[in-house]
Amino acid sequence: MNYRNDLILRAARGEKTERTPVWMMRQAGRILPEYREVRAQAGDFKTLVETPELAAEVTIQPVDILGVDAAIIFSDILVIPDAMGCTYEMVEARGPVFPQTIRSEADLKQIHIADPTELQYVTDAIALTVKQLDGRVPLIGFAGAPFTIFAYMTEGKGSKTFSIAKKLLYADPSFAHKLLGMITQSTIAYLKAQIAAGAAMVQLFDSWAGILSPAQYREFSGVYIREICAAITEVPVTIFAKGAWFALEDFGGYPCRTVGLDWNTDPAWARQLVGKDKTLQGNLDPCQLYASPELVTAATHQMLDQFAGGPHIANLGHGVYPDTPVDSVKAFIEAVKSYSKA
Amino acid sequence: MNYRNDLILRAARGEKTERTPVWMMRQAGRILPEYREVRAQAGDFKTLVETPELAAEVTIQPVDILGVDAAIIFSDILVIPDAMGCTYEMVEARGPVFPQTIRSEADLKQIHIADPTELQYVTDAIALTVKQLDGRVPLIGFAGAPFTIFAYMTEGKGSKTFSIAKKLLYADPSFAHKLLGMITQSTIAYLKAQIAAGAAMVQLFDSWAGILSPAQYREFSGVYIREICAAITEVPVTIFAKGAWFALEDFGGYPCRTVGLDWNTDPAWARQLVGKDKTLQGNLDPCQLYASPELVTAATHQMLDQFAGGPHIANLGHGVYPDTPVDSVKAFIEAVKSYSKA
């Protein structure tokens, strides 16, 4: 595929680019009134995720409206447990809830390694999006990192501590590794299907990385992320592990191309740990976008300066919050484009 | 006051001790059946906090039953906003809720700098506890760090992101500093009253430190923690800032004696950042206590080895979880005592 704007792919490969590419985690959905219209049309969140025409539409909105340098397919990391037979419901104002959790070897009989054909609604949405984008910008595919998916499948809902999930790591590590292995196999096949459908890069989200100790992270999360990175040879892979500052040095040795940083992480320090070769992504605090556009612009310039000296993809340090003013979002994107060109 | 066991005070002063002292955050309450009986007798959480006889009773329980080297007064960090005029309710299975939040300069008129006499139920509980402990072990007093209290007073409830609180830091920093200043003044007077009543050490809990960027942490949290440390010259001060690994080097320069580490933090790395003079506290993962007593013992030995080479107070890396098996808790405490003596 030839892209009219392939800045992000070149930056991900570590090449020098004429300016820094920019996109935002959670850019598809949440902040745009145009998204909320499609969401209302779909009725509920899962219907939107599972309807390729609507998912493609909200995926492309930020490219049209905000001018980002990449689209990311509108979907959810929880489609993997869903396809494995551990279904979730999205409860308004509460988040995902799993009626049946997986907490023991016996429970593993209820689930299976997902076949990508069970997630055809995602690959169809990707194919449709790529067709409609028509080479304007690349499309990013994604999945949850196995530990984060494990945390939801065992805990059964969101949690501040995920103490049920963590308890299982200590109390039944053999079961934990079996479930993590099944999630990993499902995820590799799923990401390969996304790439076959047209995803030009993929990102792994380890949203709950920060609840593990460094040793536990290596054993129960890092090893599976590495396995996925090694299996995905077709396109550049990005790892975003929120709160896992203690794993940055490890990521530097993984067969991935880009390491995403959350807003707690000093870019110069991360560069030392990750090494010179990889691309860094991030990391403006999404709450910074609550400030006036002038302050957002100044903070974005400062952030770009901190990443100077190595390949960089500009982004926030976490997903954009739903009530973020669109003007500040636009100020962020414009500031990256103009300042990094100069 | 002469203590029969003053290990923790000597360790906090950086002196060599015959073995490592040990206590657990949240040791008073939650895990012991004896606590749950007193809790039931009190009826609700706030009554227990506000009744000196009952608070003293549950404070002393872990000294009697678990053999820890210090008591920590049973209370809540939210008594400060309560005394300032921003009252909270403790809602079962949901946590604290503030009917009136403080989000603007105008809202500041609803509150005042708390006078310690408004928190006499705490100082009475401390005096009673010290009397009943009768020199067995020292009693630790505590307060929330100003930013964490600010987060609750503005957000109005617990939150994963505290995005309302953080938004105010960016959108109205002048208001934020005014409220933080009022909390800081309230906290200094409150801690001094705790010390006058008999607290032999005090700890500041910055539970939500980890949601700030390093620069923001310095501006909106660190500066006030430092101010409190400088004001409390009577007894050793401990800082425990969960998730604020990026502030460890700063803490090394603060006028405090002990720096607590969460379970994400490698003790040897923290020692380099904090420096040789201070005492480190921590940091077994509280979820480790879900494992068998044998595994807990092994993990505790490993943790003690990691802290070797500098003054250390053994603890968990966060508060003990309510459903932790008491046998594993005892295994942790015994393992610290026997292994560090050998």
Boltz contact constraints between the chains, C-beta under 6 A:
constraints:
  - contact:
      token1: [A, 163]
      token2: [B, 321]
      max_distance: 6.0
  - contact:
      token1: [A, 166]
      token2: [B, 287]
      max_distance: 6.0
  - contact:
      token1: [A, 167]
      token2: [B, 287]
      max_distance: 6.0
  - contact:
      token1: [A, 167]
      token2: [B, 290]
      max_distance: 6.0
  - contact:
      token1: [A, 170]
      token2: [B, 287]
      max_distance: 6.0
  - contact:
      token1: [A, 170]
      token2: [B, 288]
      max_distance: 6.0
  - contact:
      token1: [A, 170]
      token2: [B, 290]
      max_distance: 6.0
  - contact:
      token1: [A, 170]
      token2: [B, 291]
      max_distance: 6.0
  - contact:
      token1: [A, 171]
      token2: [B, 290]
      max_distance: 6.0
  - contact:
      token1: [A, 213]
      token2: [B, 263]
      max_distance: 6.0
  - contact:
      token1: [A, 213]
      token2: [B, 285]
      max_distance: 6.0
  - contact:
      token1: [A, 214]
      token2: [B, 266]
      max_distance: 6.0
  - contact:
      token1: [A, 263]
      token2: [B, 213]
      max_distance: 6.0
  - contact:
      token1: [A, 266]
      token2: [B, 214]
      max_distance: 6.0
  - contact:
      token1: [A, 285]
      token2: [B, 213]
      max_distance: 6.0
  - contact:
      token1: [A, 287]
      token2: [B, 166]
      max_distance: 6.0
  - contact:
      token1: [A, 287]
      token2: [B, 167]
      max_distance: 6.0
  - contact:
      token1: [A, 287]
      token2: [B, 170]
      max_distance: 6.0
  - contact:
      token1: [A, 288]
      token2: [B, 170]
      max_distance: 6.0
  - contact:
      token1: [A, 290]
      token2: [B, 167]
      max_distance: 6.0
  - contact:
      token1: [A, 290]
      token2: [B, 170]
      max_distance: 6.0
  - contact:
      token1: [A, 290]
      token2: [B, 171]
      max_distance: 6.0
  - contact:
      token1: [A, 291]
      token2: [B, 170]
      max_distance: 6.0
  - contact:
      token1: [A, 321]
      token2: [B, 163]
      max_distance: 6.0
